[in-house]
Amino acid sequence: MSKVILIHEVSGLGSAGDVIDVKNGYARNYLIPQGFGVAWTRGGEKQVEQIKSARATRELKTIEEVKDLKARLEAVKITLAVKTGTGGRLFGSVKPADVANAVSAQGVGTIDKRKVEIPNAIKLTGEHEATVRLREDVIATIALQVVAAK
């Protein structure tokens, strides 16, 4: 097992600034190369404090703002125009970045693509759902309408 300091939130592991124990291969082959974490060192405690303070400034300031954004996200249906083949099948699938871009393009608000979770791969046109973890305790469900691009 090796200790890793998370730089970004990783679903199921923790938030930015958390020190976690993971298997060596997971840290070496995934977390560190993808930029989600750095190896823990004795001098890393200062780094943890810097990461936590940066996260605090990036996070939405008050719970009222978060709840307002959640209400706006859940009140509208986000439309995604994607390239499709026959039968409404997508070339590839809808990614969290696509959802985040569609939300900001429709003027609902700005969300971080790393906080978007798509439970089942979206490979067909139609209505789907995705969740956004706005804060550790606030999760919004987004209704998605996937349509064929013209």
C-alpha positions in Angstrom: 0.0 0.0 0.0 1.1 3.5 -0.7 -0.1 6.9 0.5 -1.3 9.4 -2.1 -2.4 13.0 -1.7 -5.5 13.6 -4.0 -5.3 16.7 -6.1 -8.8 16.3 -7.6 -11.9 14.6 -6.3 -12.1 10.9 -7.3 -15.5 9.3 -6.9 -15.3 6.6 -4.3 -11.9 7.6 -2.9 -12.1 11.2 -1.6 -11.8 14.9 -2.3 -8.9 17.1 -3.1 -6.4 17.3 -0.2 -7.3 13.9 1.3 -4.5 11.5 2.1 -5.5 8.0 1.1 -4.0 4.5 1.2 -4.2 2.7 -2.2 -2.5 -0.3 -3.7 0.9 0.5 -5.3 -0.2 -0.3 -8.9 -3.4 1.8 -8.7 -1.3 4.8 -7.5 1.5 4.3 -9.9 -0.5 3.4 -13.0 -3.7 5.5 -12.7 -3.9 8.2 -10.0 -0.5 9.8 -10.5 -0.3 9.6 -14.3 -3.8 10.9 -14.7 -3.0 13.9 -12.5 -5.5 12.9 -9.7 -2.9 12.6 -7.0 0.8 12.8 -6.0 2.9 10.6 -3.9 2.8 11.4 -0.2 6.0 12.7 1.4 7.0 14.1 4.7 6.8 17.6 3.3 3.5 16.8 1.8 1.5 18.1 4.7 2.1 21.7 3.5 0.9 20.6 0.1 -2.3 19.2 1.7 -3.0 22.5 3.3 -2.5 24.4 0.0 -4.7 22.0 -1.9 -7.5 22.3 0.7 -7.3 26.1 0.7 -7.4 26.2 -3.1 -10.4 23.8 -3.0 -12.2 26.0 -0.6 -11.8 29.1 -2.8 -12.9 27.1 -5.9 -16.0 25.7 -4.3 -19.2 27.6 -4.5 -19.2 29.9 -1.6 -22.4 29.2 0.2 -24.9 26.4 0.5 -27.6 28.8 -0.8 -25.7 29.2 -4.1 -25.3 25.4 -4.4 -29.0 24.8 -3.7 -30.0 27.4 -6.3 -27.8 25.7 -8.9 -29.3 22.4 -8.0 -32.8 23.7 -8.4 -31.9 25.2 -11.8 -30.2 22.0 -13.0 -33.2 19.8 -12.0 -35.8 22.2 -13.5 -34.6 22.0 -17.1 -33.9 19.2 -19.5 -30.4 19.5 -21.0 -30.4 18.8 -24.8 -27.3 17.1 -26.2 -26.9 16.9 -30.0 -24.6 14.0 -30.9 -23.5 12.3 -34.1 -25.5 9.1 -34.6 -25.8 6.2 -37.0 -28.7 4.1 -37.9 -31.4 3.3 -35.3 -30.3 6.2 -33.1 -27.1 4.5 -32.0 -24.3 6.9 -31.0 -20.8 6.8 -32.4 -19.1 6.3 -29.0 -21.0 7.5 -25.9 -21.9 10.7 -24.0 -19.0 11.8 -21.8 -19.2 13.9 -18.6 -17.4 16.7 -20.4 -20.2 16.7 -23.0 -22.8 17.1 -20.2 -20.9 19.9 -18.6 -20.5 21.8 -21.9 -24.2 21.4 -22.7 -25.2 22.7 -19.3 -23.0 25.8 -19.7 -24.1 26.3 -23.3 -27.7 26.4 -22.3 -27.0 29.0 -19.7 -28.1 27.0 -16.7 -24.8 27.3 -14.9 -21.2 26.1 -14.8 -20.3 22.7 -13.5 -17.1 20.8 -13.3 -16.9 17.8 -15.7 -15.1 15.8 -13.0 -18.2 16.0 -10.8 -20.6 14.6 -13.4 -21.4 11.0 -13.0 -23.2 9.0 -15.7 -24.4 5.7 -14.1 -25.1 3.8 -17.4 -23.2 4.5 -20.6 -25.4 6.6 -22.9 -25.2 5.0 -26.3 -28.7 5.6 -27.7 -30.7 8.8 -28.4 -33.6 9.5 -26.0 -34.0 10.5 -22.4 -31.3 9.7 -19.8 -30.1 10.9 -16.4 -26.8 12.0 -15.0 -25.9 13.1 -11.5 -23.7 16.0 -10.5 -22.0 16.2 -7.1 -22.1 19.9 -6.4 -20.7 19.5 -2.9 -20.1 16.4 -0.7 -23.6 16.6 0.6 -25.5 18.0 -2.4 -26.2 15.9 -5.5 -28.3 17.1 -8.4 -30.0 14.8 -11.0 -29.9 16.2 -14.5 -32.4 15.1 -17.1 -30.7 14.7 -20.5 -32.4 14.6 -23.9 -29.9 13.1 -26.4 -30.8 13.9 -30.0 -29.2 13.3 -33.4 -27.0 16.2 -34.6 -27.9 17.6 -38.0 
